């Protein structure tokens, strides 16, 4: 079995455990949505694509709830089926759509989407250069693309590195990334870096322990949970975090280097 099939099977199994009824968004998803939508400068007229959207479809559904037409793709058939069901339950089906697709062969014409998300995808893909080509190809000129990946072990705090060593094996990560690598690879594709954010710092370990031990901390109104979250967000320039997000703007003058699908 090749890597692609192995990872597809893993995520089919994982997403099959999701509840059939839409369960709302946990605090970390709410925080994530706020952060990435701000970085992308989402607007009502946008067309959003999330590559590797996952079984909850929460980015696409959140955008659709705001009236934004959104599309999510995922290698997992189960993920797309479950996300479509959640979209139906939340009344966002007319604006939230989900397609089975690999990140290296997106089924869209060139320069369709004004905003594109790739969260926790590149580290799973054997040919991540081809995946980056596809992300650039489907992005509109002057549009924004946000890429989130595991941070390089060279910079990551050691408690987080220990957790990641276990997680890499569990979920099939093939690599980690230095922010400078993403910035340079984006530049070669006519993608201008507008923001680099490091997140999931060591304070998240404390936050997670509190949330597991005390149910009120998991509440969306929990001051404790959001106190720790603000500490993490305030350290966006600290490269010791577990993950790094780079927001790009596509140059209006450089031709797309990807071919049409």
Backbone as a ProteinNet text record, in pm:
[ID]
protein_1_A
[PRIMARY]
XXXXXXXXXXXXXXXXXXXXXXXXXXXXXXXXXXXXXXXXXXXXXXXXXXXXXXXXXXXXXXXXXXXXXXXXXXXXXXXXXXXXXXXXXXXXXXXXXXXXXXXXXXXXXXXXXXXXXXXXXXXXXXXXXXXXXXXXXXXXXXXXXXXXXXXXXXXXXXXXXXXXXXXXXXXXXXXXXXXXXXXXXXXXXXXXXXXXXXXXXXXXXXXXXXXXXXXXXXXXXXXXXXXXXXXXXXXXXXXXXXXXXXXXXXXXXXXXXXXXX
[TERTIARY]
84.2	0	88.2	61.4	142.6	100.3	178.6	154.5	17.1	-19.5	-147.4	-264	-262.5	-371.1	-372.5	-253.2	-243.2	-304.4	-273.5	-326.3	-476	-520.7	-664.5	-740	-689	-752.9	-753.3	-640.7	-632.3	-740.3	-754.9	-851.5	-995	-1015.9	-1150.2	-1193.6	-1100.7	-1131.9	-1155.3	-1071.3	-1084.3	-1214.8	-1249.8	-1369.8	-1497.5	-1487.8	-1606.5	-1652.2	-1565.7	-1601.9	-1669.8	-1677.3	-1744.1	-1893.1	-1955.5	-2099.1	-2181.7	-2296.2	-2381.9	-2448.2	-2473	-2535.6	-2428.4	-2449.6	-2354.4	-2343.3	-2221	-2197.2	-2144	-2141.7	-2090.5	-1938.6	-1881.4	-1737.4	-1673	-1566.2	-1490.8	-1416.4	-1364.8	-1295.8	-1179.5	-1101.7	-983.8	-1024	-1137.3	-1183.6	-1232.2	-1300.5	-1345.8	-1226.2	-1122.2	-1002.3	-931.7	-925	-859.7	-931.2	-1063.6	-1141.8	-1116.2	-1119.5	-1095.8	-957.9	-857.4	-720.2	-699.9	-743.4	-714.6	-803.7	-927.6	-1013.2	-961.3	-903.3	-842.3	-718.9	-636.8	-515.7	-549.8	-657.9	-699.1	-777.5	-819.5	-903	-1028.3	-1102.1	-1222.8	-1325.3	-1391.3	-1494.8	-1614.4	-1728.7	-1853.2	-1843.8	-1768.5	-1761.5	-1659.6	-1591	-1485.7	-1539.9	-1452.3	-1471.5	-1361	-1398.1	-1302	-1283.9	-1157.6	-1125	-1041	-1079.6	-998.1	-957	-826.6	-772	-731.2	-794.4	-773.3	-864.5	-992.4	-1087.6	-1120.9	-1111.6	-1143.2	-1291.3	-1325	-1461.7	-1559	-1510.2	-1603.5	-1642.6	-1555.1	-1582.9	-1600	-1536.8	-1571.5	-1530.1	-1421.6	-1383.4	-1484.9	-1521.3	-1616.2	-1754.4	-1799.3	-1930	-1931.4	-1821.8	-1814.3	-1822.8	-1751.3	-1757	-1896.3	-1955.9	-2089.9	-2193.6	-2176.2	-2268	-2263	-2149.3	-2134.5	-2177	-2226.8	-2274.7	-2171	-2054.5	-1945.7	-1953.3	-1949.1	-1949.9	-1815.8	-1820.8	-1699.5	-1697.9	-1576.8	-1556.6	-1446.2	-1468.4	-1365	-1334.2	-1206.2	-1167	-1094.5	-1102.5	-1029.9	-1008	-898.2	-867.6	-961.1	-1024	-1111	-1255.2	-1309.6	-1449.8	-1541.1	-1503.5	-1584.9	-1591	-1477.5	-1474	-1574.2	-1577.1	-1666.3	-1813.1	-1843	-1981.4	-2028.1	-1942.2	-1980.6	-1993.1	-1900.3	-1905.1	-2030	-2068.1	-2191	-2312.7	-2313.3	-2425.9	-2431.7	-2316.7	-2313.3	-2359.2	-2319	-2362.3	-2513.6	-2570.6	-2716.3	-2783.7	-2729.2	-2789.1	-2780.1	-2677.4	-2660.5	-2722.7	-2785.9	-2852.6	-2758	-2633.4	-2534.4	-2507.9	-2582.8	-2557.5	-2552.7	-2636.5	-2628.5	-2495	-2423	-2297.2	-2175.7	-2194.5	-2084.1	-2080.7	-1972	-1962.4	-1833.7	-1839.9	-1727.9	-1702.5	-1575.8	-1535.7	-1418.9	-1419.4	-1306.3	-1197.7	-1079.5	-969.4	-838.5	-731.1	-598.4	-547.2	-453.2	-397.6	-311.3	-266.6	-178.4	-253.4	-384	-463.9	-600.6	-604	-728.3	-817.5	-946.1	-1036	-1097.5	-1013	-1061.4	-976.2	-1036.1	-959.6	-868	-781.6	-684.4	-752.2	-695.5	-728.2	-877.4	-934.4	-1077.6	-1105	-1023	-1055.8	-977.8	-1049.9	-985.6	-914.6	-959.2	-895.5	-879.9	-760.9	-730.8	-663.7	-704.9	-647.7	-589	-470.3	-411.6	-358.5	-437.1	-401.5	-370.8	-247.7	-207.9	-221.5	-172.9	-181.8	-44.3	37.9	165	252.9	247.7	333.1	291.6	172.7	124.4	149.4	185.7	190.8	333.8	349.7	483.6	544	469	518.4	458.8	516.1	459.5	483.8	585	604.6	488.1	441.6	327	201.8	186.2	72.1	77.8	196.1	211.1	181	223.6	191.4	40.5	-31	-176.2	-243.8	-195.1	-251.1	-233.8	-115.8	-91.4	-177.1	-190.4	-261.8	-407.4	-475.1	-618	-645.4	-540.6	-556.9	-568	-660.6	-674	-555.6	-524.5	-422.7	-469.3	-378.7	-403.9	-487.2	-512.2	-581.4	-485.3	-540.1	-456.7	-464.2	-350	-335.3	-269.2	-331.4	-274.4	-233.8	-107	-53.3	-7.9	-62.4	-24.9	35.9	154.7	228.4	296.4	345.1	423	554.5	589.1	711.9	834.8	948	1073.3	1112.2	1163	1212.8	1329.5	1395.9	1511.4	1471.5	1346.6	1302	1200.4	1135	1026	1073.8	995.6	1026.1	1026.8	1118.7	1138	1014.5	928.1	808.1	716.6	707.9	626.6	690.6	822.9	894	867.2	864.1	836.9	697	599.6	462.8	457.8	531	527.9	593	696.4	759.9	658.6	574.5	469.1	361.6	321.3	212.1	251.7	378.1	424.6	401.9	433.9	416.6	268.8	189.5	47.9	-29.2	-5.3	-87.1	-15.6	111.2	179.7	244.5	294.1	367.8	496.9	523.6	644.2	757.4	724.2	826	770.2	862.9	829.6	891.6	854.9	897.9	951.4	1057.7	1101.7	1023.4	988.5	912.4	987.4	1120.2	1200.4	1189.7	1173.6	1158	1027.2	918.4	789	792.6	854.6	862.2	935.8	1048.5	1127.3	1055.1	989.4	916.8	796.1	734.5	625	674.8	788.8	842.9	871.9	917.6	946.7	820.3	705	577.3	501.1	569.2	503.3	411.2	438.9	357.7	434.3	382	445.1	400.9	495	462.2	412.4	292.5	237.6	232.1	246.8	245	302.4	379	426.1	385.4	310.7	262.2	298.8	360.8	388	280.3	229.4	123.8	135.8	47.5	55.4	188.8	211.8	331.1	310	410.2	405.7	288.5	239.6	126	2.4	-3.9	-118.3	-123.8	-9.7	-9.4	-87.6	-61	-132.9	-281	-310.5	-450.8	-523.5	-458.1	-519.9	-542.2	-446.1	-460.9	-578.5	-587.6	-698.5	-832.2	-837.8	-962.6	-1004.1	-907.4	-939.9	-985.1	-928	-958.4	-1086.1	-1115.6	-1227.5	-1319.5	-1437.2	-1532.1	-1565.9	-1583.4	-1616.3	-1511.6	-1387.3	-1281.7	-1305.1	-1379.7	-1408.6	-1521.3	-1587.8	-1699.2	-1649.1	-1725.2	-1685.5	-1671.1	-1733.6	-1725.1	-1622.2	-1542.7	-1443.5	-1333.1	-1318.8	-1212	-1075.8	-1072.2	-944.1	-891.1	-977.9	-932.5	-884.1	-960.5	-925.5	-808.3	-784.7	-665.5	-540	-537.1	-422.1	-410.8	-525.1	-524.1	-463.8	-496.7	-442	-290.7	-242.4	-97.2	-32.9	-92.4	-38.2	-42.1	-154.8	-169	-73.3	-45.3	45.4	190.7	218.5	355.8	372.2	297.1	295.8	431.9	521.5	655.2	758.5	717.3	807.5	814.3	929.9	937.5	941	918	921	788.9	690	559.1	560.8	455	444.2	411.8	339.4	297.3	336.7	344.7	370.3	272.4	216.7	126.9	189.7	189.2	238.1	123.5	97	-6.4	61.1	19.6	75.8	-27.8	21.8	-60.6	-5.7	-93	-47.3	-17.4	101.4	144.4	50.6	19.4	-73.3	-6	127.5	199.4	263.1	288.4	358.6	259.3	283.4	192.2	190.8	76.7	66	157	233.4	325.7	259.1	137.6	66.5	-14.7	-40.8	-125.5	-269.7	-357.9	-501.1	-535.2	-632.9	-678.3	-785.9
-119.5	0	125.3	220.4	341.1	440.2	548.3	645.2	709.7	745	810.5	723	597.1	507	482.8	471.3	449.6	567	689	804.9	820.1	789.5	795.7	698.6	577.7	478.8	523.4	583.8	631.3	735.8	832.6	939.8	895.3	799.2	742.2	680.7	608.3	547	653.4	756.3	860.2	936.6	975.6	1056.9	975.4	844.4	761.1	761.9	807.5	813.5	945	1040.1	1166.4	1143.3	1221.1	1204.2	1237.2	1173.4	1196.7	1333.6	1384.1	1513.7	1620.7	1735.2	1845	1886.4	1897	1914.2	2052.1	2143.6	2276.7	2280.6	2395.3	2414.1	2425.8	2348.7	2359.7	2493.1	2528.9	2656.5	2671.2	2564.3	2577.3	2603.3	2548	2574.2	2718.9	2768.6	2907.7	3000.9	2974.6	3058.3	3049.2	2927.8	2906.6	2984.4	2976.4	3047.3	3197.6	3252.6	3395.6	3434.2	3352.9	3386.2	3377.9	3268.6	3253.6	3342.9	3365.4	3454.4	3597.6	3635.6	3768.7	3777.5	3671.9	3671.3	3676.4	3608.2	3605.7	3730.2	3809.5	3928	3888.1	3794.2	3743.3	3853.6	3849.7	3946.8	3873.5	3939	3875.5	3824.8	3893.2	3856.9	3747.5	3697.2	3598	3462.5	3386.5	3244.5	3172.1	3087.1	3020.8	2875.3	2831	2689.5	2645.3	2533.8	2471.3	2333.9	2318.4	2191.5	2106.9	1990.3	1908.8	1954.9	1972	2036.5	1951.5	1819	1732.7	1704.9	1612.3	1564	1659.8	1756.5	1852.5	1961.4	1987.8	2092.2	2228.9	2251.1	2369.3	2501.1	2503.6	2629.5	2667.1	2570.1	2593.7	2629.5	2555.8	2582.8	2719.5	2754.2	2885.2	2998.4	2984	3086	3092.5	2975.8	2972.3	3034.4	3017.7	3079.9	3232.3	3284.1	3429	3471.8	3376.7	3408.7	3395.5	3339.3	3326.5	3189.6	3189	3062.4	2992.8	2867.5	2798.8	2654	2604.9	2467.7	2404.1	2280	2203.6	2076.7	2042.1	1914.4	1831.7	1701.5	1611.2	1479	1413.4	1283.3	1175.2	1202.2	1104.7	1118.1	1009.2	1009.2	1025.4	961.7	969.8	1114.2	1184.6	1324.5	1407.6	1391.2	1471.6	1437.6	1309.7	1269.4	1329.6	1320.9	1373.2	1525.5	1592.4	1738.5	1784.8	1713.5	1749.7	1738	1635.9	1617.5	1731.5	1772.3	1885	2014.1	2032.8	2152	2152.1	2035.1	2024.1	2058.2	2006.6	2029.2	2176	2244.8	2386.2	2480.8	2427.1	2510.1	2582.9	2533.1	2601.4	2528.9	2424	2345.2	2426.7	2530	2607.2	2678.3	2703.9	2779.2	2698	2577.8	2494.1	2363.2	2340.3	2222.9	2146.2	2014.2	1928.5	1826.8	1815.6	1727.1	1639.7	1515.1	1425.2	1457.5	1489.2	1526.6	1521.7	1488.6	1498.9	1640.9	1679.8	1815.5	1837.1	1730.2	1743.4	1746.8	1724.4	1729.2	1789.1	1920.4	1987.8	2002.8	1968.7	1966.1	2102.3	2204.5	2339.4	2404.7	2498.6	2573.1	2672.9	2735.8	2830	2953	3000.9	3131.4	3148.4	3049.5	3052.1	3117.4	3087	3121.4	3243.7	3333.6	3454.4	3427.1	3324.2	3286.1	3134.2	3088.7	2945.3	2909.6	2797.2	2746.5	2608.4	2585.4	2451.5	2431.7	2365	2344.6	2197.4	2169.8	2033.1	1937.2	1981.9	1901.3	1869.4	1971	1950.9	1844.9	1835.1	1737.9	1593.6	1575	1440.5	1400.6	1497.1	1475.7	1444.7	1336.1	1299.2	1409.6	1456.8	1562.8	1695.6	1754	1878	1996	1988.2	2093.9	2098.2	1981.8	1977.1	2030.5	1998.6	2050	2203	2257.9	2403.9	2465.2	2397.6	2444.7	2453.6	2353.3	2350.6	2459.8	2480.3	2586.3	2722.7	2744.6	2870.7	2881.2	2770.3	2772.5	2813.4	2761.9	2789	2920.8	2987.6	3114.9	3230.1	3319.5	3437.7	3531.3	3608.6	3712.2	3814.1	3850.2	3939.1	3871.1	3740.6	3665.9	3623.6	3567.3	3526.3	3374.7	3320.4	3177.2	3159.1	3081.2	3052.2	2906.4	2882.4	2747.5	2726	2623.2	2590.3	2450.6	2438.5	2312.2	2295.7	2175	2157.3	2234.4	2301.2	2379.1	2288.6	2342.3	2267.8	2231.2	2109	2066.1	2153.1	2217.9	2301.2	2416.2	2462.2	2578.1	2542.8	2429.8	2392.9	2368	2414.1	2387.7	2238	2193.4	2049.4	1973.1	2027.1	1950	1924.6	2024.8	2010.2	1913.9	1913.3	1821.6	1677.1	1650.2	1513.2	1470.4	1559.1	1528.8	1504.4	1585.4	1573.9	1446.7	1401	1275.9	1161.6	1160.5	1059	1083.6	1210.7	1243.7	1221.1	1247.4	1223.9	1079.6	988.2	845.8	808.5	870.1	834.5	874.3	996.9	1048.2	1047.4	1004.9	989.7	1114.2	1202.3	1318.8	1274.9	1331.3	1298.8	1396.6	1517.1	1620.4	1734.2	1818.8	1946.4	2057.3	2183.4	2294.1	2410.6	2469.9	2600	2707.7	2814.8	2921.6	2979.6	2987.7	3043	2957.9	2826.8	2737.6	2766	2780.3	2810.7	2945.3	3043.9	3177.7	3172.9	3103.1	3097.3	3016.2	2909.8	2828.7	2903.8	2985.1	3069.4	3174	3236.3	3342	3289.9	3165.2	3107.4	3089.3	3094.6	3077.5	3210.2	3320.4	3449.9	3478	3417.3	3437.4	3523.7	3640.1	3733.9	3702.6	3689.8	3663.8	3791.2	3784.5	3900.5	3878.5	3753.5	3727.5	3589.3	3580.5	3452.6	3447	3344.7	3331	3193.2	3191.7	3067.2	3051.6	2930.2	2908.1	2769.8	2742.9	2619.1	2613.5	2713	2716.2	2628.5	2622.4	2531.9	2560	2684.4	2718	2636.3	2588.4	2507.8	2374.3	2326.2	2202.2	2224.2	2335.7	2368.5	2386	2456.6	2479.4	2347	2255.9	2126.4	2043.3	2042.9	1968.4	2022.6	2155.5	2215.8	2178.5	2182.9	2153.6	2008.2	1919.2	1776.7	1747.6	1819.2	1792.8	1861.6	1978.6	2058.6	2094.8	2036.7	2058.1	2205	2288.7	2429.5	2502.5	2454.9	2519.7	2501.1	2398.8	2372.5	2459	2531.5	2617	2732.4	2771	2885.1	3015	3021.3	3142.9	3132	3025.4	3003.9	3109.5	3185.9	3284.8	3217.5	3101.8	3030.3	2986.6	2922.3	2873.3	2989.1	3096.5	3208.9	3288.7	3283	3345.3	3279.7	3147	3075.1	3096.1	3102.8	3121.3	3256.8	3359.9	3492.4	3495.8	3419.3	3409.3	3349.3	3242.2	3176.7	3271.1	3335.9	3426.1	3544.8	3587	3698.7	3665.3	3537.1	3493.4	3454.1	3516.3	3479.4	3490.5	3572.6	3588.4	3495.6	3419	3327.3	3194.5	3160.1	3041.2	2907.5	2908.2	2783.1	2708.1	2761	2697.4	2567.4	2490	2359.9	2372.6	2477.9	2497	2634.6	2646.9	2776.6	2796.2	2916.1	2953.4	3067.4	3053.5	3160.1	3203.2	3333.3	3389	3455.7	3417.1	3470.9	3554.9	3646.5	3717	3685.1	3643.9	3607.7	3731.6	3735.7	3848.8	3865.1	3987.8	4013.6	4006.8	4000.6	4008.5	3876	3786.9	3662.6	3558.5	3497.7	3394.6	3271.9	3206.6	3083.3	2978.3	2905.8	2804.2	2667.4	2654.4	2528.7	2525.3	2406.3	2392.9	2377.7	2397.5	2382.6	2237.4	2211.4	2074.6	2037.4
0	0	0	-91.9	-97.6	10.8	24.1	131.2	116.6	-6.9	-29.6	15.5	-22.7	15	164.6	223.9	368.2	445	401.7	472.2	448	327.2	300	390.6	406.2	492.6	637.8	680.9	819.2	846.4	756.9	780.3	755	666.8	654	786.5	850.1	979.5	1086.1	1087.9	1190.7	1177.1	1054.7	1036.2	1050.3	1039.2	1058.8	1204.6	1295.7	1437.6	1475.1	1382.6	1412.2	1435.3	1524.1	1549.2	1425.3	1414.3	1298.6	1305.2	1425.3	1442.6	1458.7	1395.5	1406.9	1553.5	1602.6	1745.3	1782.3	1688.4	1716.7	1707.6	1739.7	1727.3	1864.6	1884.6	2008.1	2010.2	2128.1	2142.6	2045.7	2028.2	1942.1	1797.7	1755.4	1618.7	1605.5	1707.7	1705.6	1695.3	1775.2	1773	1638.3	1583.8	1454.7	1344.2	1344.6	1243.5	1251.3	1371.5	1387.5	1334	1366.7	1328.9	1178.6	1116.1	972.7	887.2	928.4	850.7	857.2	972.1	981.8	893.3	893.1	810.3	661.7	623.8	483.7	442.3	542.7	515.7	438.1	495.4	431	410.4	294.2	259.9	198.9	198.8	153.5	9.8	-74.2	-215.7	-245.1	-143.3	-164.8	-209.1	-275.6	-301.9	-226.9	-132.1	-43.7	-81	-81.1	-97.2	20.9	83.9	188.2	138.7	113.5	64.3	184.5	198.5	317.9	429.3	396.7	486.8	608.7	598	710.8	724.8	814.2	826	889.8	968.8	1028.2	929.8	832.1	734.1	796	913	991.7	928.4	851.9	787.2	679.9	599.2	490.5	545.4	647	705.9	773.7	842.8	908.7	807.2	696.1	592	531.2	507.1	448.1	541.1	670.7	766.6	757.5	708.8	689.1	549.3	469.5	335.9	226.6	258.2	161.3	93.2	-39	-114.4	-92.5	-47.1	-4.3	-51	-76.9	-122.5	-39	1.2	70.5	-4.3	-12.4	-72	32.2	15.6	105.8	34.9	71.2	12.5	66.1	179.5	244.9	198.3	143.7	103.4	224.3	335.5	456.9	507.3	499.1	542.5	464.5	334.1	250.5	275.6	294.9	323.4	454.9	558.3	689.4	686.3	617.9	609.4	535.1	428.9	356.6	447.5	531.9	623.5	724	775.1	868.7	800.7	676	602.1	586.9	557.6	545.4	677.7	787.8	919.4	962.1	916.7	953.8	851.7	748.7	648.9	555.9	545	461	329	301.6	180.6	51.6	34.9	-90.5	-109.9	-0.4	-10.6	31.7	85.6	134.5	56.1	-15.9	-102.9	-73.8	-88.9	-52.6	-163	-203.2	-312	-268.8	-314.7	-290.8	-392.7	-342.6	-431.8	-355.3	-424.9	-365.5	-381.9	-295	-300.4	-423.5	-487.1	-602.7	-735.3	-733.1	-856.4	-823.4	-806.5	-771.1	-894.7	-882.9	-999.8	-1032.7	-1041.6	-1068	-1176.2	-1247.4	-1346.1	-1275.5	-1350.7	-1295.9	-1235.1	-1125.8	-1066.8	-1039	-969.9	-938.6	-803.2	-703.2	-564.7	-517.3	-449.2	-396.5	-264.6	-191	-65.3	-61.9	-22.6	-21.5	110.8	168.9	294	269.5	324.4	328.4	469.4	552.3	692.4	717.8	762.6	799	680.7	565.1	443.6	384.9	362.9	291.2	355.4	488.3	558.2	533.4	472.3	441.2	296	212.9	68.1	23.5	-52	-99.5	-185.4	-284	-372.8	-327	-221.8	-169.5	-262.5	-349.7	-448.9	-547.2	-588.7	-679.2	-609.6	-481.4	-406.1	-397.2	-374.3	-371.3	-507.4	-614.6	-749	-768	-719.8	-736	-651.7	-531.4	-447.2	-513.1	-570.5	-641	-765.4	-837.8	-966.4	-949.8	-846.4	-831.7	-759.5	-710.3	-640.4	-740.5	-716.5	-800.4	-779.5	-883.2	-868.1	-764.1	-678.6	-565.8	-457.2	-472.8	-369	-258.4	-151.6	-38.2	-17.9	21.8	46.7	181.9	270.8	402	409.3	443.4	455.5	599.5	664	801	803.4	865.3	868.2	1004	1035.5	1158.1	1149.2	1255.9	1261.1	1266.4	1223.4	1225.6	1367.8	1385.3	1515.9	1562.4	1470.4	1504.3	1596.9	1584.9	1661.7	1769.8	1757.6	1846.4	1989.9	2088.6	2229.2	2254.9	2341.5	2357.4	2406	2495.4	2532.2	2412.5	2325.3	2204.7	2106.6	2100.2	2010.5	2049.3	2178.9	2225	2181.8	2199.4	2157.2	2006.6	1931	1785.4	1735.3	1801.5	1759.9	1762.4	1864	1873.6	1768.7	1753.3	1660.8	1515.2	1481.1	1344.7	1302.2	1391.8	1361.8	1357.9	1444	1453.8	1328.5	1278.5	1168.5	1033.7	1031.4	902.8	847.5	934.3	884.8	816.6	701.7	627	653.9	702.2	721.6	806.2	855.4	918.3	833.6	863.2	778.7	861.9	813.8	864.7	789.8	860.4	795.7	677	687.9	578.6	452.4	469.6	354.9	283.1	360.8	299.1	228.6	291.6	232.2	98.5	93.1	-30.8	-138.2	-99.5	-197.3	-251.8	-166.5	-214.6	-312	-280.1	-366.3	-505.9	-515.8	-647.7	-730.4	-665	-734.6	-746.7	-722.3	-731.4	-615.3	-499.9	-381	-282	-255.8	-162.7	-20.2	71.2	211.5	277.8	337.2	407.5	558.7	602.7	746.7	775.4	884.1	937.6	1083.4	1121.3	1258.4	1312.9	1429.9	1501.6	1608.6	1622.6	1720.4	1781.9	1879	1958.1	2032.5	2118.2	2202.5	2326.3	2411.4	2527.1	2619.7	2622	2707.5	2669.8	2547.6	2504.6	2578.8	2627	2705.3	2834.4	2901.4	3025.1	2996.4	2888.9	2851.1	2828.5	2756.6	2725.2	2851	2942.9	3068.6	3149	3161.9	3235	3170	3038.1	2967.8	2985.6	2992.5	3011.1	3153.6	3249.4	3389.7	3436.1	3378.4	3426.2	3310.1	3307.5	3197.5	3174.7	3279.6	3254.6	3170.8	3173.5	3095.7	2946.1	2911.1	2769.1	2715.8	2802.1	2759.8	2672.7	2570.3	2486.5	2564.4	2683.8	2764.8	2876.1	2873.8	2980.6	2975.9	3082.6	3089	3098	3161.6	3177.6	3042.1	2961.6	2831	2744.6	2739.6	2652.9	2707.5	2839	2895.7	2839.5	2841.5	2786.7	2635.5	2568.8	2423.8	2386.7	2463.2	2434.7	2455.7	2553	2571.8	2447.3	2397.9	2278	2158.3	2136.3	2022.8	2032.8	2155.3	2174.6	2145	2126.2	2098.5	1950.9	1864	1721.5	1654.7	1709.6	1651	1714.2	1813.6	1884.5	1809	1750.1	1665.1	1739.3	1871.3	1946	1941.7	1868.7	1860.4	1782.1	1798.5	1732.9	1584.2	1548.3	1409.4	1359.5	1228.3	1166.4	1051.1	1043.2	933.9	854.9	723.8	636.2	546.2	546	459.3	339.9	220.6	96.7	23.1	-57.7	-155.8	-293	-383.8	-517.7	-599.9	-656.2	-738.6	-857.2	-887.8	-998.7	-1134.6	-1138.3	-1264.9	-1307	-1211	-1242.8	-1293.3	-1409.3	-1461.5	-1370.4	-1361.5	-1285.2	-1344.7	-1257.3	-1308	-1316.8	-1261.6	-1273.9	-1401.1	-1450.2	-1568.3	-1532.3	-1626	-1600.3	-1578.5	-1491	-1467.1	-1567.9
[MASK]
+++++++++++++++++++++++++++++++++++++++++++++++++++++++++++++++++++++++++++++++++++++++++++++++++++++++++++++++++++++++++++++++++++++++++++++++++++++++++++++++++++++++++++++++++++++++++++++++++++++++++++++++++++++++++++++++++++++++++++++++++++++++++++++++++++++

